[in-house]
Amino acid sequence: MRIFTSKKLAYVVALALTGALVGCGSDGKDGVDGAPGTPGTPGTPGTPGEPWKPTPVTKSTLTNLKVINYTLGEGTISYEFEITDENGSPINGLNQVEGKVAALTDKGFINNRTEADINGIADNVHIGGSVTQATTGAVLTQIDDGHYKFVAPMKGVTTATEGIVLLSVGPQRNAPSPVAAARIVVNKPEGQFSTATEACYACHVDYSTSPRQHHEYVAKGVDGEITFVEGCLACHGSVSRAAKNAEGFSVGGYATNTLSKIGHLNHQEFTKDFSVMNCSTCHVEAPKNINISGPGCFDCHNTGGVPGVITPNAGADLRITHESKTGITERQAIRAKYKLELSTPVKVDDISTKTDHYAPTGAAVVMAEPGWCTTLTVKDTDGNLFSIKDNFNYSNPLVYDAKKPIVYAGAYLHGYENGSVVGRPGNRTNYYYGYNADGSKNICHRLADIQAFNANYAYSARVTFSTAGWMEYDGNQRYQSNGSLRTTGYDGSMGISFTAYSDVVNPVTTAKVSAFERRSVVSDNSCITCHNDATAFHKNGAFDEGGKACVACHDNGMARTPATLGAGFGPMVHSWHWGNGANVGEVAADGTQAKTANGAGAINPVTSCVACHETAVDLDKVPNQYILEPGNKMTSPVSANCYACHTGDAAKAHMLSNGGEISVPSVPDWFKQPTGEACAVCHNPGSSAGIEKYHNFTRK
C-alpha cells in the first residue's frame, strides 16, 4: 500500500511529539508574566483551553486544496484532504469530488473509462480509472471543518499501480458548485515525461486563462507548482479512447485525443513559420519512445489499430532526425555561422568609384554622380570574409542552388531621429551596387534619388541565404491589411536572413552622430519561441533578435497600416496577434477570406505579455514621437500600442481624453513634434493604475 504524507501532517506529528517531550521531567519555576496579547479575529467560540478556529464557510471564489494522504488498494482508492477558501477559512458541505489515476503501462499513461455492457458482455478493461462521489460504492465523509475523506472503488488500480494520481474538488461537467474548483496532482512518476510545463508555457504562458477548451482544468502539484503536462495526461493520456479490443471496449484512455496528438497534429498550422518538426521546441530532452508504432510516433506514422508498446530511446535522439529532415538543423547552423556588417554611410562625389550596376535591372551602368554609400560585408564567426559576389544567385526564375546560396543582398537608406527609424528618404529599389575585390558589396543612392528629409541618415541591409526547399514566393494567397489579394503569398519563404544597421550620420556635416540604437522592450528570442522553424519571414526579414529585421520596414515612419491594424512595429505585433490585424487572413478552401490561423488565439492577451516582454514597459521611456499611417495620418505612440488591442469606443475615448491622438492628420516633420498623451501618469509601472496591474509581465 502506497501512502503520500503531506508536509503539514508531518509538522502536526512533529508538534505532537514535541508536546509529549515537554511533558516529561521537571516543570521548573514560574517566570514573569508576559504582556497582554493582541486580540485575534473573532471565530467560532471553542472550549476553553482549545485553539481558536476560524469560522467555516460553505462557498468560495478560490479553493485551497491540501491532500494529507492517499491510498491505492486492491481495486480501491482513498484520499484524505482539507479545503479552505481564499481567506483560509475551512469549507464545509463539499458534495463534489473526483479522483483520477492514469496508470503507467508499457504504452504510457492510460486512464481507462468504465463502459456499459456491450452485447451482454461486461467491461473487461480496467486500467487506472476515474471516480466521483456519484460512483456506486463511493463515500465522501466530512471528518472535521474543511477536513474530508473520499473512498471509492476503482477496478483498474492495485497496491502496485504507478501513475499520475489526481484529485479535484468543486464543479464537475454540467454540475455547478458553490465551491470553486481546485485540482492537484498528488503523485507523478519521475522521468516518464517527454515534455514539461515550462515547454508548453513558453508560448501558452498560463493556460488556465486561455480562451480555449479545458482551461479550467489546469492542475497544481503538492507544492503549489503548475503541473500542466501531468494534469493534461490524467485524461489525455498516451493511448486514445478510440483504441478498442475485440469486444469493442476501449483499451485506451479517458479522451479520444491524446496529449501527443494535440501537440503533434493540432499545432501544425496554428501560425506562420511554426514547425512541429522542430521537436526541441517542446521536447527539451529526447522523447522517451522510439517505436514508430508506439505512443507519440503513432500520431503521424499511423499504422492503424492499437499503438504498440514504448521502446525506450536508450540514447537515440529522434529530434535530430526530424529537424535534419526538414532542414531546421541546416538553417540553424547557417544562422549560427554568419554575421552581417554594414559600414558607416559616406557621402561621395562620384558613386561610379564604388558601383557599376543598377539594382532594378541588374544592368551594367556607370553613374558618375554624387550620393551616399555603404559597404555590406558577410563574415563567418571566425572572422573570415564570405564573398557575396561569388555566392550570389542570379538565376531567373530564382531557384535554389547549393553552390550559389545568397539570393538577396540589399540595403535601405533611412531617416533616423530620436532613436527611431522615421522613414526612407532613399528609394528602396533605385540604387546602384558594385563589388570589392574581397566580395563585399557597395550600395549607393545618388543624391537625385534621395528625398529631402530633415533627419539623420542610417543604412539597414539584409542578406538572405537559401536552403533546400526555398521558394521565392510561397504561393499561399492571402489578403493584405489594405484589403488587396496577394496571389503569390509571402516572399522569401524558407531562407535564412541576416540584418545589420549602420552607424548614424548627419547628412549635412556627414559626421557620425551615434551608433544605431533601437529601443527594445523584448528579448532576442521573443519571436523565435513560437516562430520556431528558423526561416526568414516575408521581404527577407527574420524573427531573430526580437524582430530587429522588421523595423527596417515596420518602423515609425513607413505608414504600413492604420492604427486599427497596428501602425509601427509594436502596435503591429499587438494587433496581428490579438487585435484587428488577426482578422486579415489567407484564402480559405472555398475562396473566401479566412481569419489568420493564429496561435495567439489560444493565449489570453492580458496574461501573455510576458511571452515577449521580460518586464513591464516603462512608458516614460517611450520616445515622445508619433507613428505615421497611410493617408497622411499619425497616432501618438502609447495610444498606438494600446489601441492595437483595445479598439472599443470606450477605450478610444479614454485615450483621447488623456491627450492621446489616433489617426489625426500628419504635419511636416511630424517626427520632431512632441505628443500630448499623458498615459504614463497613471499607467506607468508602479503607478496607481500601472499596466502591470492589468497585464502579466511575470512568469509564475
C-alpha positions in Angstrom: 0.0 0.0 0.0 1.4 3.4 -1.0 0.7 6.4 1.2 1.6 10.0 0.5 2.0 12.1 3.6 1.9 15.9 3.3 4.4 18.3 4.9 1.5 19.7 7.0 0.7 16.3 8.5 4.4 15.7 9.2 4.5 19.0 11.0 1.5 18.1 13.1 3.1 14.8 14.1 6.3 16.6 15.0 4.5 19.1 17.1 2.6 16.4 18.9 5.9 14.6 19.7 7.4 17.9 20.9 4.5 18.4 23.2 4.9 14.9 24.6 8.6 15.5 25.3 7.9 18.8 27.0 5.5 17.0 29.4 8.4 14.9 30.7 10.7 15.9 33.6 10.5 19.0 35.9 8.3 21.9 35.1 10.8 24.4 36.6 9.9 27.7 38.3 7.3 30.1 37.1 8.6 33.0 35.1 7.5 36.7 34.9 4.0 37.2 33.4 4.2 38.4 29.8 2.4 41.5 28.3 -1.2 41.1 27.3 -1.6 39.7 23.8 -3.3 41.3 20.8 -6.9 40.1 20.4 -7.3 37.8 17.4 -10.0 37.7 14.7 -13.4 36.5 16.2 -14.2 33.0 15.2 -16.3 30.1 16.4 -16.2 30.0 20.2 -14.4 27.0 21.3 -13.9 25.1 24.5 -11.6 26.9 27.0 -8.1 25.7 26.5 -8.6 24.7 22.9 -7.0 26.6 20.0 -9.1 29.2 18.1 -10.7 28.0 14.9 -11.8 30.3 12.0 -15.5 30.3 11.1 -16.3 27.7 8.4 -17.8 28.7 5.1 -19.9 26.8 2.5 -18.7 28.5 -0.6 -15.5 30.0 -2.1 -14.2 32.1 -5.0 -10.9 30.4 -4.7 -10.3 27.0 -3.1 -7.0 25.8 -1.5 -6.7 22.1 -1.6 -4.3 20.1 0.5 -4.0 16.4 0.3 -3.0 14.8 3.6 -2.6 11.3 2.2 -3.9 9.0 -0.5 -4.0 5.2 -0.7 -4.2 2.8 -3.6 -5.7 -0.5 -2.6 -6.8 -3.6 -4.4 -9.5 -2.1 -6.6 -10.0 0.9 -4.4 -8.6 4.4 -3.9 -9.0 6.8 -0.9 -8.0 10.4 -0.3 -7.8 12.4 2.9 -7.7 16.2 2.3 -8.5 19.6 3.5 -10.1 22.6 1.7 -10.1 26.3 2.6 -11.4 29.4 0.9 -9.5 32.4 -0.3 -9.3 33.7 3.3 -8.1 30.5 4.8 -11.5 29.5 6.3 -12.4 25.8 6.2 -15.1 24.9 3.7 -17.9 22.7 4.8 -20.6 21.0 2.9 -18.5 19.8 -0.1 -20.5 17.5 -2.2 -18.5 17.2 -5.5 -15.1 15.5 -5.6 -13.3 13.5 -8.3 -10.3 11.2 -8.3 -8.4 10.0 -11.3 -5.5 7.7 -11.9 -3.6 7.5 -15.2 -1.8 4.2 -14.7 1.7 3.9 -16.2 1.8 1.0 -18.6 4.1 -0.3 -21.4 2.2 2.0 -23.7 2.4 5.1 -21.4 -0.2 6.6 -19.3 -3.8 5.3 -19.5 -6.9 6.3 -17.6 -9.5 3.9 -18.9 -13.2 4.7 -18.6 -15.8 2.3 -17.2 -18.1 1.4 -20.1 -21.6 0.0 -20.3 -22.1 -3.6 -21.3 -21.7 -4.5 -25.0 -24.0 -7.3 -26.2 -24.3 -8.6 -22.7 -20.5 -8.6 -22.1 -19.3 -6.6 -19.1 -16.5 -4.1 -19.5 -13.3 -6.3 -19.3 -10.7 -3.5 -19.5 -9.7 -1.8 -16.3 -6.5 0.4 -16.3 -6.4 3.3 -13.8 -9.8 5.0 -13.7 -12.0 7.9 -12.7 -14.4 8.1 -9.8 -16.6 10.8 -8.3 -18.9 11.0 -5.3 -21.7 9.6 -7.6 -19.7 6.4 -8.3 -21.5 3.4 -7.0 -19.9 2.5 -3.7 -18.1 5.8 -3.3 -18.2 7.5 0.1 -17.4 11.1 0.8 -17.1 11.8 4.6 -16.5 15.1 6.4 -14.2 14.4 9.3 -14.0 18.0 10.7 -14.3 21.5 9.4 -12.9 21.5 5.9 -11.5 18.0 6.5 -12.7 15.2 4.3 -12.1 11.6 3.4 -13.1 10.2 0.0 -13.1 6.4 -0.6 -14.3 4.8 -3.9 -13.9 1.6 -5.8 -11.5 1.7 -8.8 -11.1 -1.6 -10.5 -8.0 -0.5 -12.5 -5.7 0.0 -9.6 -3.8 -2.2 -7.2 -1.3 -1.5 -4.4 1.5 -1.8 -7.1 0.0 0.7 -9.5 2.3 3.5 -10.6 1.0 6.6 -12.4 -0.5 10.1 -12.2 -2.9 10.4 -9.3 -5.1 13.5 -9.4 -7.8 14.9 -7.0 -10.2 17.6 -7.8 -13.0 19.3 -5.8 -15.7 21.7 -6.9 -17.8 21.8 -10.0 -17.9 18.9 -12.4 -19.1 19.0 -16.0 -22.7 20.3 -16.2 -22.9 20.4 -12.4 -22.1 23.9 -10.8 -20.9 24.2 -7.3 -20.7 27.0 -4.7 -17.1 25.7 -4.0 -14.6 26.9 -6.6 -12.7 24.2 -8.5 -9.3 23.1 -7.4 -7.2 20.3 -8.9 -4.0 18.8 -7.6 -1.7 16.1 -8.9 -0.7 14.2 -5.8 1.6 11.8 -7.4 3.6 11.6 -10.7 6.3 9.1 -11.6 9.6 10.8 -12.2 11.5 10.5 -15.5 8.4 9.4 -17.5 7.5 12.6 -19.4 8.7 13.7 -22.8 7.9 17.3 -22.3 7.3 19.7 -19.4 5.1 22.5 -18.3 7.9 25.0 -19.0 8.0 24.0 -22.6 4.2 24.5 -23.1 4.2 27.7 -21.1 7.0 29.2 -23.2 4.1 30.1 -25.6 0.9 29.4 -23.7 2.3 31.3 -20.6 -0.7 30.4 -18.4 -3.2 28.1 -20.0 -5.6 28.5 -17.1 -6.5 31.9 -18.5 -6.7 30.6 -22.1 -10.0 31.1 -24.1 -9.6 27.6 -25.3 -11.2 24.3 -24.1 -10.5 22.9 -20.6 -8.5 25.9 -19.4 -10.2 25.5 -16.0 -8.6 22.0 -15.7 -5.0 23.2 -15.2 -3.7 21.4 -12.1 -1.1 22.2 -9.5 1.3 19.9 -7.7 1.6 19.3 -4.0 4.0 22.3 -3.6 1.7 24.6 -5.5 3.6 24.4 -8.7 1.7 24.3 -12.1 1.7 20.7 -13.4 0.2 21.4 -16.8 1.5 18.4 -18.6 0.7 15.9 -15.9 -2.7 17.4 -15.3 -3.5 17.0 -19.1 -2.2 13.5 -19.2 -4.6 12.5 -16.5 -7.3 12.5 -19.2 -5.4 12.9 -22.5 -3.0 10.1 -21.9 -0.8 8.1 -24.2 -3.4 5.9 -25.9 -6.6 7.2 -27.5 -10.1 6.2 -26.2 -10.8 5.1 -29.8 -8.4 2.2 -29.4 -10.6 -0.9 -28.8 -10.3 -4.6 -28.1 -12.1 -7.5 -29.9 -15.3 -7.0 -27.8 -15.4 -3.3 -28.6 -14.3 -1.9 -25.2 -11.7 0.9 -25.2 -8.2 -0.2 -24.2 -7.1 3.4 -24.2 -7.6 6.5 -22.0 -10.3 8.8 -20.9 -10.1 11.1 -24.0 -10.0 10.5 -27.7 -7.2 13.0 -28.4 -4.0 12.1 -26.7 -1.8 14.8 -25.4 0.9 13.9 -28.0 -1.7 14.1 -30.8 -2.7 17.6 -29.6 0.9 18.6 -29.7 1.8 16.9 -33.0 -1.3 17.5 -35.1 -3.3 20.3 -33.6 -0.3 22.6 -33.6 0.8 22.1 -37.2 -0.8 25.1 -38.8 -1.5 27.3 -35.8 0.5 30.2 -37.0 3.1 31.2 -39.7 6.6 29.8 -39.5 6.0 27.3 -36.8 7.0 23.7 -37.3 6.2 20.7 -35.2 9.3 19.1 -36.8 11.4 21.4 -34.6 11.0 18.8 -31.9 13.3 20.6 -29.5 10.7 23.3 -29.0 8.5 21.0 -26.9 10.9 18.1 -26.2 13.7 19.8 -24.2 15.1 16.3 -23.7 15.0 13.4 -26.1 11.5 11.7 -26.3 11.1 8.5 -24.3 9.8 6.4 -27.2 11.5 5.5 -30.5 9.0 2.8 -31.6 7.4 4.2 -34.8 4.1 2.4 -34.0 4.2 3.4 -30.3 2.7 6.4 -28.5 3.6 9.7 -29.9 5.2 8.4 -33.1 1.8 6.7 -33.8 0.2 10.2 -34.2 2.0 10.9 -37.5 3.2 7.4 -38.5 -0.2 5.9 -38.2 -0.1 2.2 -38.8 -3.7 1.6 -37.9 -5.1 -0.3 -34.9 -3.8 0.0 -31.4 -0.5 1.7 -30.7 2.5 -0.5 -29.9 4.5 -0.5 -26.7 7.1 2.1 -25.8 10.6 1.3 -26.9 13.0 3.3 -24.7 15.3 5.6 -26.6 18.4 4.2 -24.9 20.3 7.3 -26.1 18.7 7.6 -29.5 17.5 11.2 -30.2 14.8 11.3 -32.9 14.7 15.1 -32.6 17.8 15.2 -34.7 16.2 13.0 -37.4 13.1 15.2 -37.7 14.9 18.5 -37.6 17.5 17.5 -40.1 14.9 16.0 -42.5 13.1 19.4 -42.7 16.2 21.5 -42.9 15.8 23.0 -39.5 19.3 21.8 -38.4 20.8 23.2 -41.6 19.1 26.6 -41.1 20.1 26.8 -37.5 23.7 26.1 -38.5 23.7 28.9 -41.1 22.2 31.2 -38.5 25.0 30.4 -36.0 27.8 30.6 -38.6 27.5 34.0 -40.3 27.1 37.6 -39.3 26.5 40.8 -41.3 28.3 44.1 -41.1 27.5 47.5 -42.6 29.9 50.4 -42.8 29.2 53.9 -41.7 27.5 55.8 -44.5 29.7 58.1 -46.5 28.9 60.9 -49.0 30.9 60.6 -52.2 31.2 62.9 -55.2 31.2 60.1 -57.7 29.3 56.8 -56.9 30.8 55.2 -60.0 34.0 54.8 -58.0 32.1 52.3 -55.9 29.4 50.9 -58.2 28.9 49.6 -61.7 25.4 48.1 -61.8 21.9 49.4 -61.5 19.8 47.4 -59.0 16.3 47.4 -60.7 17.6 45.9 -63.9 21.0 44.4 -62.9 22.5 46.1 -66.0 26.0 47.4 -66.0 25.8 51.2 -65.5 28.4 53.9 -64.9 26.7 56.7 -62.8 29.2 59.5 -62.2 27.1 61.4 -59.8 27.3 62.3 -56.1 25.5 60.2 -53.5 25.5 58.2 -50.2 27.2 54.8 -50.0 27.7 52.0 -47.5 29.6 48.6 -47.8 27.9 45.3 -47.0 30.1 42.5 -45.6 29.4 38.9 -44.7 31.8 37.1 -42.3 31.7 33.8 -40.6 32.1 33.5 -36.8 35.9 33.1 -37.2 36.1 36.5 -38.9 36.7 35.1 -42.4 35.1 37.0 -45.3 32.3 35.2 -47.2 32.2 36.6 -50.8 28.7 38.0 -51.6 29.8 38.3 -55.3 31.0 34.7 -55.7 28.0 33.2 -53.9 25.1 35.3 -55.3 22.4 33.5 -57.2 21.3 35.4 -60.4 19.1 32.7 -61.9 15.8 33.8 -63.4 13.4 32.4 -62.3 15.2 32.3 -59.0 15.6 28.7 -57.8 17.7 27.1 -55.1 21.3 26.5 -56.0 23.5 25.0 -53.3 26.6 26.5 -54.9 25.1 30.0 -55.0 23.2 30.2 -51.7 22.8 34.0 -51.5 19.5 35.1 -53.1 19.2 38.6 -51.7 21.7 41.3 -50.6 20.3 44.8 -50.5 20.2 47.9 -48.3 17.8 50.8 -47.5 18.7 54.4 -46.6 16.7 55.5 -43.6 15.9 58.7 -41.8 16.7 58.3 -38.1 15.5 60.6 -35.3 15.3 60.3 -31.5 16.4 56.6 -31.5 13.8 55.6 -34.1 13.7 54.8 -37.8 11.3 57.5 -39.2 11.2 56.9 -42.9 13.1 56.0 -46.1 14.4 59.1 -48.0 16.3 56.8 -50.4 14.3 54.9 -52.9 14.2 51.3 -51.9 15.0 49.9 -55.4 16.6 52.7 -57.3 20.1 52.2 -56.0 23.5 51.2 -57.5 25.8 48.5 -56.5 29.3 47.1 -57.1 31.7 44.6 -55.6 35.0 45.0 -54.0 37.9 42.6 -54.5 37.1 40.7 -51.3 33.5 40.1 -52.5 31.9 42.7 -50.2 29.2 44.8 -51.8 28.9 48.6 -52.1 25.5 50.1 -52.2 24.9 53.7 -53.2 22.0 56.1 -53.6 22.6 59.1 -55.8 21.5 62.4 -54.4 19.0 62.8 -57.1 17.1 59.7 -55.8 17.1 60.9 -52.2 14.1 63.0 -51.0 14.7 66.0 -48.8 14.4 64.7 -45.2 15.1 66.7 -42.0 16.6 63.8 -40.1 19.9 61.9 -39.7 20.8 59.0 -42.0 21.4 55.4 -41.4 21.5 52.3 -43.6 20.0 48.9 -43.0 20.9 45.8 -45.0 19.7 42.2 -45.3 21.4 39.2 -46.8 19.4 36.0 -47.4 20.8 32.5 -47.7 18.5 30.0 -49.5 18.3 26.4 -48.3 16.7 23.2 -49.8 13.0 23.9 -50.2 13.5 27.6 -50.6 10.8 29.4 -52.6 10.9 33.0 -53.9 7.1 33.1 -53.1 5.2 30.5 -51.0 2.1 30.7 -53.2 -0.4 30.9 -50.4 -2.9 33.5 -51.5 -3.6 36.0 -48.7 -5.4 39.2 -48.1 -3.2 42.2 -47.1 -4.3 44.8 -44.5 -5.4 47.2 -47.2 -7.9 44.5 -48.5 -5.9 43.6 -51.6 -5.5 39.9 -52.5 -1.9 38.9 -53.0 -1.9 35.7 -55.0 1.8 34.9 -54.7 1.8 34.8 -51.0 4.8 35.7 -48.8 8.1 36.2 -50.4 11.5 34.9 -49.2 10.0 31.8 -47.6 12.5 29.2 -46.2 15.5 31.5 -46.5 17.8 32.5 -43.6 18.1 36.3 -43.4 20.6 38.4 -41.6 20.1 42.1 -40.8 22.5 44.9 -39.9 22.2 48.6 -39.3 24.9 51.2 -39.9 26.1 54.0 -37.7 24.0 57.2 -37.8 25.4 60.2 -39.6 24.4 63.9 -40.1 23.5 64.3 -43.8 24.7 68.0 -43.7 28.0 67.6 -41.9 28.5 64.0 -42.9 29.8 63.3 -39.4 28.9 60.3 -37.4 26.2 61.1 -34.8 25.9 57.8 -32.9 25.8 54.1 -33.3 22.4 52.8 -34.4 20.4 52.1 -31.3 16.9 50.5 -31.2 14.9 50.8 -28.1 13.8 47.2 -27.4 11.5 46.0 -24.8 11.5 42.4 -25.8 14.1 39.6 -25.6 16.1 38.3 -28.6 14.2 35.0 -28.5 10.7 36.5 -28.1 9.6 35.8 -31.6 11.5 32.5 -32.3 10.0 30.8 -29.2 6.8 30.4 -31.2 8.0 31.1 -34.8 10.5 28.3 -34.5 11.3 27.0 -38.0 14.4 29.2 -38.3 13.3 30.7 -41.7 13.1 34.2 -42.9 9.7 36.0 -42.9 8.5 37.9 -45.9 10.6 40.6 -47.5 13.7 38.7 -46.2 13.0 39.7 -42.7 13.8 37.4 -39.8 12.3 36.5 -36.4 15.7 36.6 -34.5 16.8 39.4 -32.2 13.2 40.2 -31.3 12.2 41.1 -34.8 15.1 43.6 -35.4 14.9 43.0 -39.1 11.2 44.0 -39.2 11.9 47.6 -38.1 13.6 48.4 -41.4 10.0 48.4 -42.9 7.7 48.4 -40.0 9.0 51.5 -38.3 7.6 54.8 -37.0 7.7 56.4 -40.4 6.8 53.8 -43.1 3.0 54.2 -42.8 2.4 50.5 -43.2 -1.0 50.1 -41.6 -3.7 52.3 -39.9 -3.9 52.5 -36.2 -6.7 49.9 -36.0 -4.4 47.3 -37.5 -1.3 48.5 -35.7 0.9 51.1 -37.3 4.6 50.8 -36.4 6.3 47.7 -35.1 5.0 47.3 -31.6 1.4 48.1 -32.4 1.6 45.8 -35.5 2.7 42.9 -33.3 -0.1 43.5 -30.8 -2.7 43.8 -33.5 -1.7 40.9 -35.7 -1.7 38.6 -32.6 -4.8 39.8 -30.7 -6.3 42.8 -32.5 -7.9 43.7 -35.8 -4.8 42.5 -37.7 -5.6 39.0 -36.7 -8.7 39.2 -38.9 -6.6 39.7 -42.1 -6.0 36.2 -43.3 -5.3 33.7 -46.1 -7.8 32.5 -48.6 -9.9 29.5 -47.4 -10.6 26.4 -49.4 -13.9 27.9 -50.6 -12.2 31.0 -51.9 -13.4 33.3 -49.1 -11.2 35.3 -46.8 -10.3 33.4 -43.7 -9.2 34.6 -40.4 -5.4 34.2 -39.9 -4.5 30.8 -38.4 -3.1 32.5 -35.4 -1.7 30.5 -32.5 -2.0 33.6 -30.2 -5.8 32.9 -30.3 -5.1 30.2 -27.7 -3.4 32.7 -25.4 -5.1 35.3 -23.3 -3.5 38.6 -24.4 -3.7 40.1 -20.9 -1.7 37.3 -19.3 0.6 36.6 -22.2 2.6 39.9 -22.3 5.5 38.0 -20.6 5.8 35.8 -23.6 7.6 38.7 -25.3 8.2 41.3 -22.6 10.5 40.3 -19.8 9.5 43.2 -17.6 6.7 45.8 -17.6 7.2 48.5 -20.2 8.4 51.8 -18.8 6.1 54.3 -20.5 8.3 57.2 -19.5 10.9 55.8 -21.8 8.7 55.6 -24.9 10.0 58.2 -27.4 7.6 61.1 -27.5 7.2 60.7 -31.2 4.2 60.0 -33.5 3.8 56.9 -35.6 2.9 57.6 -39.2 0.0 55.9 -41.0 -1.3 55.7 -44.6 -3.4 58.6 -45.8 -1.1 61.2 -44.2 -2.2 60.4 -40.7 -0.4 59.7 -37.5 -1.0 58.3 -34.0 0.7 59.0 -30.7 2.9 56.1 -29.6 1.5 54.7 -26.4 -2.0 55.1 -27.7 -1.0 53.3 -30.9 0.2 50.3 -28.9 -2.8 50.2 -26.6 -5.3 50.8 -29.4 -3.9 47.9 -31.3 -5.8 45.6 -28.9 -8.2 47.9 -27.1 -10.2 49.1 -30.1 -13.5 49.6 -28.3 -15.2 53.1 -28.3 -14.8 53.5 -24.5 -11.1 52.7 -24.7 -10.5 55.1 -27.5 -12.4 57.8 -25.7 -10.3 57.3 -22.6 -7.1 57.6 -24.7 -8.3 60.7 -26.4 -9.4 62.4 -23.2 -5.9 61.9 -21.8 -4.0 63.5 -24.7 -3.7 60.5 -27.0 -4.2 61.1 -30.7 -5.4 58.4 -33.1 -5.3 58.7 -36.9 -5.0 62.5 -36.9 -3.7 64.5 -39.9 0.1 64.4 -40.0 2.2 67.5 -40.1 5.6 68.4 -41.7 8.5 67.0 -39.7 5.9 65.0 -37.7 8.8 63.0 -36.0 10.1 66.2 -34.4 6.7 67.2 -32.9 6.0 66.2 -29.3 2.8 64.5 -28.5 0.4 65.4 -25.7 -0.6 62.0 -24.4 -0.3 61.6 -20.6 -0.7 57.8 -20.3 2.4 57.3 -18.1 1.0 59.5 -15.3 -1.5 56.7 -14.3 -0.3 53.7 -16.3 3.5 53.6 -15.8 4.6 50.6 -13.7 4.2 51.3 -10.0 1.5 54.0 -10.5 -2.0 53.8 -9.2 -3.2 52.1 -12.4 0.1 50.7 -13.6 -0.1 48.4 -16.7 1.4 45.6 -14.6 -1.7 45.6 -12.5 -3.8 44.6 -15.6 -1.2 42.8 -17.7 1.1 40.0 -16.7 4.8 40.6 -17.1 6.0 37.9 -14.7 6.2 34.2 -15.3 4.8 32.1 -12.4 
